[in-house]
Amino acid sequence: MSPVQPLLDRLAEIGADPPGITREAFGPGENAAMALMAETARGLGLSCTVDAAANLTMRWAGSDPGAPPILIGSHLDSVVQGGNFDGAAGVVAGLAAVAALQAEGFRPRAPIEVVALRCEEAVWFGLGLIGSRGLLGRLPPGALDLPHARGGRSLRDCIAACGGDPARLGPPLRDPKRIGAYLELHIEQAPQLVEAGQPVAICLANPGNVRHPHIRITGEDAHTGLPHRFRHDAALAGADLALALERLWLDEEAARRPMAVTIGRFHTLAERHAMTVVPGAFELSLDLRAYDPAHLAALEAKLQGIVGAVAARRGVAIDLGPRSAAAPGAMDAAIMAELAAAASQRGLSPPRLNSPGSHDANNFAAAGVPTGMLLIRNRNGSHNPREAMETDDLLAGIGLLTLWLAHRAG
């Protein structure tokens, strides 16, 4: 019997936070989901280990212990009141593919490892993809000191509390050259597959990103009657910055250079704002993403120019604050061809699409691991309670994953 629907149902119970799902990274929700995956894996005869970044690895040993393992992975944390499938569907898919291969009597030559990676979502520390960064030696300086969004506990302490060893983080925990391949199944985060009428797509690339979670604009508090020419209005500077970034986005799209701009926080200061005060302080966050490293670098240079122009025009100071980044992730051509061949065996013709989101796959690709992704149709996007993946579509993706694993690990 396929473990898919029972696992999805139990995950929904673990993370229930009406109207959506919350599985807090390094908190009770993510920990309980990790325990559920480990319990399921042991039932399939897989060995389970926790690494120094507190990631869970569920290993099906191969007949050739020296062969580089094939990794199937994703994450189990969620945003606050998100959906049940973002990330978790990929871990469930890995275990379901192993169960399907075992039911067919398949014996892998290369080890197959299903990995549940910690804290993919950036909402918890202002830095995303933490589990794969830790695994592959890609944590930026100072990351272990970042405070958790709930309670302020440091990332270092969170990892230690969940069975990891933060003192070992820095160099890669595993040699990327000794990983045979990494494949991630993930719900699509745009309605492209709904538009195409297809259950599954082969991913071409994931965008990289530059993030500034704590941008601060400083002007001068003033009386509401102050004439315009004397104002140093931080809120209007924030509005100018947002609209200038949208103009940049539309210009880039018109030039057929795909990218995206997201401003997730945008506000005056709660302790100071009032209807009769010209705001002298304003805060926002910024996520800037693109699919090509050179394009992303050019966009970051344009950001600096926009910031300087807005600051000069409004008479304010704009501090972009801390910066984090993730490299774009181009998928491996050979893996894409293998997935297309598996789809043909199943009578499917999946389109090849860029993913709108950055994923743990980005870090594996950037580390030189042959990397692929399958995207599953999802009607209402992600990071919201209305995620709408159909189980039959997930099963179609698991079917391709199972065939691909038989080819790669056989």
Buried (B, 14 or more C-beta within 10 A) or exposed (E): EBBBBEBBEBBBEBBEBEEBBBBBBBBEBBBBBBEBBBEBBEEBEBEBEBBBBBBBBBBBBBEEEEBBBBBBBBBBBBBBBBBBBBBBBBBBBBBBBBBBBBEEEBEBEBBBBBBBBBBBBBBBBBBBBBBBBBBBBBBEEEBBEBBBBEEEEBBBBBBBEBBBBBEEBEEBBBEBEEBBBBBBBBBBBBBBBBEBEBBBBBBBBBBBBBBBBBBBBBBBBBEEEEEEEEBBBBBBBBBBBBEBBEEBBEEBEEEEBBBBBEBEEBEBEEEEBEEEEBBBBBBBBBBBBBBBEEBBEBBBEBBEEBBEEBBEEBBBEBEBBBEBBBBBBBBBEEBBEBBBEBBEEBEBEBBBBBBBBBBBBBBBBBBEBBBBBBBBBBBEBBBBBEBBBEBEBBBBBBBBBBBBBBEBBE
